[in-house]
Amino acid sequence: MQFSAFILAGITALIPSVGGTTLPASKALGFAGVNNATANITLNYSPTRIRRGTHISRAAKASAVVSATNVPTGNTLVLDVRPDELAMQNASLMFGWQLVGGSSQDHAGYLCINLGTYSDMWVAMGFNVTQIQAALCQAGMAKTPPNSTYIADQIRAAASNVYLTYILNSGKPKSTTFWASACQGLLPQLLDAIDLNGHDIHTTICNRAGIPATSIHPATTIPYASNSIQSQASLLYAYLLVGSWKSPVDPSNYCASVDPNGPSSASTRASINATKMLDADKIAQVWCAIAAPGAAFPSIGEVETNITMAVSGLFTNQLANTIDPNTTYVQYLRDNMLVMSLDWEGLNGTEVWTRIQQMANGD
């Protein structure tokens, strides 16, 4: 956000030229079909000012353009061109498959045809509606509807690419030493345990370091592990759907569809819970609180803020559950992550960096 304006009011279509320091940007993401390329970025933030706590406004992001100046040398920040767009494509695809998981085939087909009726706010927040629609149409128009295992695999693949985009692109220029620490510090079996593709993520990162990825990793106790990944993912899903509501009866209808005490919610709840990443109870808490008598309907700003906080919490909890504390990787993250680049990729940069700092300090 600004998955605020996971997931991104992002850089919209370009990248900054609002005066100031010119910075190189590399598009060498190394996965998801993105070709290597270089460009330069002009920002009105110097590298010394953006090291800690700087928040980039949505207006600054929206005014972004690619600069044609020469690549400078010295103490400059490297930002990848459009990592926000790549993260958003995969986040949108993930959301599309989550919608499939919570829908009947008939409803998925209806959304495939009529998604434009519900997607105004998603478009405004930077979502790629084509990717959302692709999942819905694949499922809704299939002769045989996809089963829960297939849906979960699609969600996992898209979520893994979102996570990897953040890891590869958030921060200062990264040395081989940094990537070596990441290769050693990110444990594939722990990534698997939180429904990400551990082997693919780990292999991509180890390739950056020029180190063969090994499948043998010791059992590890994570002192800062969290059990709130599913909770954050559920909050994200819930508020994304709140952003699609058009009718005054939507809150009560959506609440009824997942209310654990509702007479007709069992099928929807079972479908949501089958995706593994989502918790129908947590989703019901959000929707039923809005549907409660006398409750105020959240503003667009409130919905966006909740989406940003959910995706930021999701990413930090993913990190907290996958980093080996016996390696130097979390310290390298603390020293190389930049609040501005985290903001740009749709996260609450201050919240994410603060959590990384706590982890590096052993909290």
URJO-V539898 format. One record per residue. N is the residue number from 1. SS is DSSP state (alpha for helix, beta for strand, coil for the rest). PHI is phi in whole degrees, -180 to 180 (* if undefined). D_LAST is the distance of its C-alpha to the last C-alpha in Angstrom with 2 decimals. Layout:
BEGIN
n=N ss=SS phi=PHI d_last=D_LAST
n=N ss=SS phi=PHI d_last=D_LAST
END
This chain:
BEGIN
n=1 ss=coil phi=* d_last=26.54
n=2 ss=coil phi=-44 d_last=26.80
n=3 ss=coil phi=-26 d_last=26.78
n=4 ss=coil phi=-76 d_last=27.37
n=5 ss=coil phi=-96 d_last=30.74
n=6 ss=coil phi=* d_last=25.53
n=7 ss=coil phi=103 d_last=26.72
n=8 ss=coil phi=* d_last=29.16
n=9 ss=coil phi=-63 d_last=31.22
n=10 ss=coil phi=19 d_last=30.60
n=11 ss=coil phi=-84 d_last=32.92
n=12 ss=coil phi=46 d_last=35.76
n=13 ss=coil phi=-99 d_last=38.45
n=14 ss=coil phi=-136 d_last=37.94
n=15 ss=coil phi=-150 d_last=35.65
n=16 ss=beta phi=-53 d_last=35.77
n=17 ss=beta phi=-144 d_last=38.65
n=18 ss=coil phi=-118 d_last=38.17
n=19 ss=coil phi=83 d_last=39.07
n=20 ss=coil phi=113 d_last=37.22
n=21 ss=beta phi=-85 d_last=35.51
n=22 ss=beta phi=-90 d_last=36.64
n=23 ss=beta phi=-127 d_last=34.05
n=24 ss=beta phi=-76 d_last=34.71
n=25 ss=beta phi=-136 d_last=33.48
n=26 ss=beta phi=-115 d_last=33.64
n=27 ss=coil phi=-102 d_last=34.29
n=28 ss=coil phi=-84 d_last=33.66
n=29 ss=coil phi=-72 d_last=31.31
n=30 ss=coil phi=78 d_last=32.74
n=31 ss=coil phi=-163 d_last=32.86
n=32 ss=coil phi=58 d_last=34.26
n=33 ss=coil phi=73 d_last=37.60
n=34 ss=coil phi=-91 d_last=36.72
n=35 ss=coil phi=-80 d_last=39.03
n=36 ss=coil phi=-68 d_last=38.00
n=37 ss=coil phi=-161 d_last=39.05
n=38 ss=beta phi=-130 d_last=38.24
n=39 ss=beta phi=-155 d_last=38.55
n=40 ss=beta phi=-124 d_last=37.66
n=41 ss=beta phi=-123 d_last=35.84
n=42 ss=beta phi=-107 d_last=36.77
n=43 ss=beta phi=-128 d_last=34.22
n=44 ss=coil phi=-98 d_last=34.42
n=45 ss=coil phi=-124 d_last=30.94
n=46 ss=coil phi=-82 d_last=30.77
n=47 ss=coil phi=-57 d_last=28.04
n=48 ss=coil phi=-73 d_last=27.01
n=49 ss=coil phi=-85 d_last=26.59
n=50 ss=coil phi=-93 d_last=24.62
n=51 ss=coil phi=-63 d_last=21.82
n=52 ss=coil phi=-142 d_last=19.51
n=53 ss=coil phi=77 d_last=19.86
n=54 ss=coil phi=-79 d_last=23.38
n=55 ss=coil phi=-112 d_last=24.47
n=56 ss=coil phi=-93 d_last=27.68
n=57 ss=coil phi=-71 d_last=30.08
n=58 ss=alpha phi=-62 d_last=31.87
n=59 ss=alpha phi=-65 d_last=35.08
n=60 ss=alpha phi=-65 d_last=33.97
n=61 ss=alpha phi=-65 d_last=33.09
n=62 ss=alpha phi=-67 d_last=36.41
n=63 ss=coil phi=-90 d_last=38.38
n=64 ss=beta phi=-69 d_last=37.15
n=65 ss=coil phi=-143 d_last=39.78
n=66 ss=coil phi=-84 d_last=39.90
n=67 ss=beta phi=-87 d_last=41.21
n=68 ss=coil phi=-106 d_last=43.88
n=69 ss=coil phi=-75 d_last=43.23
n=70 ss=coil phi=-71 d_last=42.71
n=71 ss=coil phi=-70 d_last=39.35
n=72 ss=coil phi=-81 d_last=38.22
n=73 ss=coil phi=-120 d_last=36.67
n=74 ss=coil phi=97 d_last=34.11
n=75 ss=coil phi=-82 d_last=30.74
n=76 ss=coil phi=-120 d_last=30.79
n=77 ss=coil phi=-92 d_last=28.42
n=78 ss=coil phi=-101 d_last=29.29
n=79 ss=coil phi=-116 d_last=29.05
n=80 ss=coil phi=-75 d_last=30.61
n=81 ss=coil phi=-68 d_last=33.62
n=82 ss=coil phi=59 d_last=32.98
n=83 ss=alpha phi=-64 d_last=29.77
n=84 ss=alpha phi=-63 d_last=29.42
n=85 ss=alpha phi=-68 d_last=32.76
n=86 ss=alpha phi=-66 d_last=31.86
n=87 ss=alpha phi=-61 d_last=28.64
n=88 ss=alpha phi=-70 d_last=30.78
n=89 ss=alpha phi=-60 d_last=33.49
n=90 ss=alpha phi=-71 d_last=31.23
n=91 ss=alpha phi=-64 d_last=29.38
n=92 ss=alpha phi=-66 d_last=32.86
n=93 ss=alpha phi=-64 d_last=34.03
n=94 ss=alpha phi=-60 d_last=31.06
n=95 ss=alpha phi=-64 d_last=31.91
n=96 ss=alpha phi=-59 d_last=35.55
n=97 ss=alpha phi=-72 d_last=34.98
n=98 ss=alpha phi=-65 d_last=32.83
n=99 ss=alpha phi=-62 d_last=35.85
n=100 ss=alpha phi=-60 d_last=38.06
n=101 ss=alpha phi=-62 d_last=36.01
n=102 ss=coil phi=-98 d_last=36.47
n=103 ss=coil phi=-126 d_last=40.16
n=104 ss=coil phi=-73 d_last=43.46
n=105 ss=alpha phi=-63 d_last=45.34
n=106 ss=alpha phi=-61 d_last=47.79
n=107 ss=alpha phi=-69 d_last=45.11
n=108 ss=alpha phi=-61 d_last=43.46
n=109 ss=alpha phi=-65 d_last=46.95
n=110 ss=alpha phi=-63 d_last=47.49
n=111 ss=alpha phi=-66 d_last=44.28
n=112 ss=alpha phi=-55 d_last=45.31
n=113 ss=alpha phi=-82 d_last=48.51
n=114 ss=alpha phi=-115 d_last=47.33
n=115 ss=alpha phi=-60 d_last=43.80
n=116 ss=alpha phi=-58 d_last=45.00
n=117 ss=alpha phi=-67 d_last=45.59
n=118 ss=coil phi=-113 d_last=41.89
n=119 ss=coil phi=-101 d_last=40.18
n=120 ss=alpha phi=-55 d_last=40.86
n=121 ss=alpha phi=-71 d_last=37.37
n=122 ss=alpha phi=-62 d_last=35.78
n=123 ss=alpha phi=-63 d_last=38.01
n=124 ss=alpha phi=-61 d_last=37.13
n=125 ss=coil phi=-86 d_last=33.41
n=126 ss=coil phi=98 d_last=34.22
n=127 ss=coil phi=-70 d_last=34.34
n=128 ss=coil phi=-93 d_last=36.79
n=129 ss=alpha phi=-65 d_last=39.12
n=130 ss=alpha phi=-60 d_last=41.10
n=131 ss=alpha phi=-70 d_last=38.20
n=132 ss=alpha phi=-61 d_last=37.66
n=133 ss=alpha phi=-66 d_last=41.40
n=134 ss=alpha phi=-59 d_last=41.64
n=135 ss=alpha phi=-66 d_last=39.58
n=136 ss=alpha phi=-63 d_last=41.50
n=137 ss=alpha phi=-72 d_last=44.85
n=138 ss=alpha phi=-59 d_last=44.18
n=139 ss=alpha phi=-78 d_last=43.42
n=140 ss=alpha phi=-72 d_last=45.85
n=141 ss=coil phi=-105 d_last=48.82
n=142 ss=coil phi=-73 d_last=48.47
n=143 ss=coil phi=-64 d_last=51.27
n=144 ss=coil phi=-120 d_last=48.76
n=145 ss=coil phi=-64 d_last=45.47
n=146 ss=coil phi=-64 d_last=42.32
n=147 ss=coil phi=-85 d_last=40.73
n=148 ss=alpha phi=-64 d_last=37.16
n=149 ss=alpha phi=-66 d_last=36.18
n=150 ss=alpha phi=-64 d_last=37.51
n=151 ss=alpha phi=-61 d_last=35.79
n=152 ss=alpha phi=-62 d_last=32.40
n=153 ss=alpha phi=-65 d_last=33.01
n=154 ss=alpha phi=-67 d_last=33.82
n=155 ss=alpha phi=-63 d_last=30.70
n=156 ss=alpha phi=-62 d_last=28.58
n=157 ss=alpha phi=-63 d_last=30.41
n=158 ss=alpha phi=-68 d_last=30.03
n=159 ss=alpha phi=-63 d_last=26.33
n=160 ss=alpha phi=-65 d_last=25.80
n=161 ss=alpha phi=-70 d_last=27.70
n=162 ss=alpha phi=-63 d_last=25.70
n=163 ss=alpha phi=-58 d_last=22.40
n=164 ss=alpha phi=-66 d_last=24.18
n=165 ss=alpha phi=-60 d_last=25.64
n=166 ss=alpha phi=-62 d_last=22.32
n=167 ss=alpha phi=-63 d_last=21.06
n=168 ss=alpha phi=-78 d_last=24.40
n=169 ss=alpha phi=-124 d_last=24.97
n=170 ss=coil phi=-98 d_last=22.02
n=171 ss=coil phi=143 d_last=22.07
n=172 ss=coil phi=-72 d_last=24.07
n=173 ss=coil phi=-54 d_last=26.64
n=174 ss=coil phi=-108 d_last=25.03
n=175 ss=coil phi=-87 d_last=26.43
n=176 ss=alpha phi=-60 d_last=27.27
n=177 ss=alpha phi=-63 d_last=24.50
n=178 ss=alpha phi=-61 d_last=21.96
n=179 ss=alpha phi=-67 d_last=23.56
n=180 ss=alpha phi=-65 d_last=23.72
n=181 ss=alpha phi=-67 d_last=19.97
n=182 ss=alpha phi=-68 d_last=19.71
n=183 ss=alpha phi=-61 d_last=22.44
n=184 ss=alpha phi=-80 d_last=20.68
n=185 ss=alpha phi=-91 d_last=17.16
n=186 ss=beta phi=-91 d_last=18.17
n=187 ss=coil phi=-97 d_last=19.55
n=188 ss=alpha phi=-61 d_last=22.65
n=189 ss=alpha phi=-69 d_last=22.63
n=190 ss=alpha phi=-78 d_last=19.26
n=191 ss=alpha phi=-63 d_last=20.70
n=192 ss=alpha phi=-59 d_last=23.75
n=193 ss=alpha phi=-67 d_last=21.87
n=194 ss=coil phi=-107 d_last=20.84
n=195 ss=coil phi=65 d_last=24.43
n=196 ss=coil phi=-115 d_last=24.33
n=197 ss=coil phi=-84 d_last=26.80
n=198 ss=alpha phi=-58 d_last=24.71
n=199 ss=alpha phi=-63 d_last=27.71
n=200 ss=alpha phi=-65 d_last=28.84
n=201 ss=alpha phi=-64 d_last=25.52
n=202 ss=alpha phi=-64 d_last=24.82
n=203 ss=alpha phi=-64 d_last=28.44
n=204 ss=alpha phi=-60 d_last=28.49
n=205 ss=alpha phi=-69 d_last=25.51
n=206 ss=alpha phi=-64 d_last=26.91
n=207 ss=alpha phi=-61 d_last=30.25
n=208 ss=alpha phi=-61 d_last=28.86
n=209 ss=alpha phi=-89 d_last=28.01
n=210 ss=coil phi=72 d_last=31.33
n=211 ss=coil phi=-116 d_last=29.77
n=212 ss=coil phi=-63 d_last=31.14
n=213 ss=coil phi=-74 d_last=28.70
n=214 ss=coil phi=-104 d_last=28.67
n=215 ss=coil phi=-93 d_last=28.56
n=216 ss=coil phi=-105 d_last=27.37
n=217 ss=coil phi=-137 d_last=23.65
n=218 ss=coil phi=-70 d_last=22.22
n=219 ss=coil phi=-63 d_last=20.57
n=220 ss=coil phi=-136 d_last=16.81
n=221 ss=coil phi=-94 d_last=14.11
n=222 ss=coil phi=-100 d_last=11.14
n=223 ss=coil phi=-67 d_last=8.05
n=224 ss=coil phi=-106 d_last=6.58
n=225 ss=coil phi=-62 d_last=10.28
n=226 ss=coil phi=-132 d_last=11.92
n=227 ss=coil phi=-105 d_last=15.54
n=228 ss=coil phi=-102 d_last=16.32
n=229 ss=alpha phi=-61 d_last=17.90
n=230 ss=alpha phi=-62 d_last=21.33
n=231 ss=alpha phi=-63 d_last=20.83
n=232 ss=alpha phi=-66 d_last=20.04
n=233 ss=alpha phi=-63 d_last=22.93
n=234 ss=alpha phi=-70 d_last=25.16
n=235 ss=alpha phi=-62 d_last=24.51
n=236 ss=alpha phi=-60 d_last=25.37
n=237 ss=alpha phi=-60 d_last=28.52
n=238 ss=alpha phi=-62 d_last=29.53
n=239 ss=alpha phi=-76 d_last=29.42
n=240 ss=alpha phi=-62 d_last=31.12
n=241 ss=alpha phi=-75 d_last=33.95
n=242 ss=alpha phi=-57 d_last=34.04
n=243 ss=coil phi=-65 d_last=34.78
n=244 ss=coil phi=-97 d_last=37.89
n=245 ss=coil phi=-68 d_last=39.39
n=246 ss=coil phi=-120 d_last=42.85
n=247 ss=coil phi=-108 d_last=44.58
n=248 ss=coil phi=-60 d_last=44.13
n=249 ss=coil phi=-90 d_last=44.25
n=250 ss=alpha phi=-58 d_last=41.40
n=251 ss=alpha phi=-57 d_last=38.68
n=252 ss=alpha phi=-68 d_last=40.71
n=253 ss=alpha phi=-66 d_last=41.76
n=254 ss=alpha phi=-68 d_last=38.28
n=255 ss=alpha phi=-58 d_last=37.00
n=256 ss=alpha phi=-61 d_last=39.91
n=257 ss=alpha phi=-72 d_last=39.14
n=258 ss=alpha phi=-127 d_last=35.77
n=259 ss=coil phi=-60 d_last=36.21
n=260 ss=coil phi=-60 d_last=35.58
n=261 ss=coil phi=-101 d_last=38.59
n=262 ss=coil phi=-77 d_last=40.73
n=263 ss=coil phi=-74 d_last=43.98
n=264 ss=coil phi=-130 d_last=43.69
n=265 ss=coil phi=-101 d_last=40.00
n=266 ss=alpha phi=-59 d_last=39.72
n=267 ss=alpha phi=-66 d_last=40.61
n=268 ss=alpha phi=-64 d_last=38.27
n=269 ss=alpha phi=-61 d_last=35.33
n=270 ss=alpha phi=-64 d_last=36.08
n=271 ss=alpha phi=-65 d_last=36.30
n=272 ss=alpha phi=-63 d_last=32.97
n=273 ss=alpha phi=-66 d_last=31.16
n=274 ss=alpha phi=-68 d_last=32.93
n=275 ss=coil phi=-73 d_last=31.05
n=276 ss=coil phi=73 d_last=27.92
n=277 ss=coil phi=-76 d_last=25.60
n=278 ss=coil phi=-115 d_last=26.89
n=279 ss=coil phi=-125 d_last=27.01
n=280 ss=alpha phi=-61 d_last=30.26
n=281 ss=alpha phi=-64 d_last=29.01
n=282 ss=alpha phi=-67 d_last=26.33
n=283 ss=alpha phi=-64 d_last=29.01
n=284 ss=alpha phi=-62 d_last=31.43
n=285 ss=alpha phi=-59 d_last=29.18
n=286 ss=alpha phi=-69 d_last=29.33
n=287 ss=alpha phi=-67 d_last=33.01
n=288 ss=alpha phi=-75 d_last=34.29
n=289 ss=alpha phi=-66 d_last=32.55
n=290 ss=alpha phi=-70 d_last=34.42
n=291 ss=alpha phi=-80 d_last=37.56
n=292 ss=coil phi=-62 d_last=37.52
n=293 ss=coil phi=-56 d_last=40.55
n=294 ss=coil phi=84 d_last=40.08
n=295 ss=coil phi=-73 d_last=36.85
n=296 ss=coil phi=-84 d_last=36.84
n=297 ss=coil phi=-73 d_last=36.76
n=298 ss=coil phi=-65 d_last=33.76
n=299 ss=coil phi=-74 d_last=34.76
n=300 ss=alpha phi=-59 d_last=34.30
n=301 ss=alpha phi=-61 d_last=31.68
n=302 ss=alpha phi=-67 d_last=29.73
n=303 ss=alpha phi=-63 d_last=30.02
n=304 ss=alpha phi=-63 d_last=28.84
n=305 ss=alpha phi=-63 d_last=25.82
n=306 ss=alpha phi=-65 d_last=24.83
n=307 ss=alpha phi=-65 d_last=25.44
n=308 ss=alpha phi=-60 d_last=23.32
n=309 ss=alpha phi=-66 d_last=20.31
n=310 ss=alpha phi=-68 d_last=20.85
n=311 ss=alpha phi=-69 d_last=21.15
n=312 ss=alpha phi=-68 d_last=18.11
n=313 ss=alpha phi=-64 d_last=16.05
n=314 ss=alpha phi=-63 d_last=17.85
n=315 ss=alpha phi=-66 d_last=17.08
n=316 ss=alpha phi=-66 d_last=13.32
n=317 ss=alpha phi=-73 d_last=13.22
n=318 ss=alpha phi=-62 d_last=15.68
n=319 ss=alpha phi=-61 d_last=13.57
n=320 ss=alpha phi=-63 d_last=10.54
n=321 ss=coil phi=-97 d_last=13.27
n=322 ss=coil phi=-129 d_last=15.25
n=323 ss=beta phi=-100 d_last=13.50
n=324 ss=coil phi=-70 d_last=14.00
n=325 ss=coil phi=-71 d_last=11.09
n=326 ss=coil phi=-90 d_last=14.10
n=327 ss=coil phi=-118 d_last=15.44
n=328 ss=coil phi=-92 d_last=15.21
n=329 ss=alpha phi=-62 d_last=15.23
n=330 ss=alpha phi=-65 d_last=11.83
n=331 ss=alpha phi=-68 d_last=12.74
n=332 ss=alpha phi=-64 d_last=16.13
n=333 ss=alpha phi=-61 d_last=15.00
n=334 ss=alpha phi=-58 d_last=13.27
n=335 ss=alpha phi=-85 d_last=16.54
n=336 ss=alpha phi=-116 d_last=18.95
n=337 ss=coil phi=-68 d_last=18.05
n=338 ss=coil phi=-122 d_last=20.16
n=339 ss=alpha phi=-56 d_last=19.86
n=340 ss=alpha phi=-63 d_last=23.62
n=341 ss=alpha phi=-71 d_last=23.91
n=342 ss=alpha phi=-66 d_last=21.26
n=343 ss=alpha phi=-57 d_last=23.32
n=344 ss=alpha phi=-64 d_last=26.41
n=345 ss=coil phi=-88 d_last=25.44
n=346 ss=coil phi=98 d_last=25.07
n=347 ss=coil phi=-101 d_last=21.38
n=348 ss=coil phi=-85 d_last=19.85
n=349 ss=alpha phi=-58 d_last=18.76
n=350 ss=alpha phi=-64 d_last=16.86
n=351 ss=alpha phi=-64 d_last=14.75
n=352 ss=alpha phi=-66 d_last=14.13
n=353 ss=alpha phi=-66 d_last=13.45
n=354 ss=alpha phi=-61 d_last=11.01
n=355 ss=alpha phi=-67 d_last=8.90
n=356 ss=alpha phi=-63 d_last=9.56
n=357 ss=alpha phi=-62 d_last=8.64
n=358 ss=alpha phi=-62 d_last=5.05
n=359 ss=alpha phi=-62 d_last=5.25
n=360 ss=alpha phi=-63 d_last=7.47
n=361 ss=coil phi=-88 d_last=5.69
n=362 ss=coil phi=86 d_last=3.83
n=363 ss=coil phi=-86 d_last=0.00
END
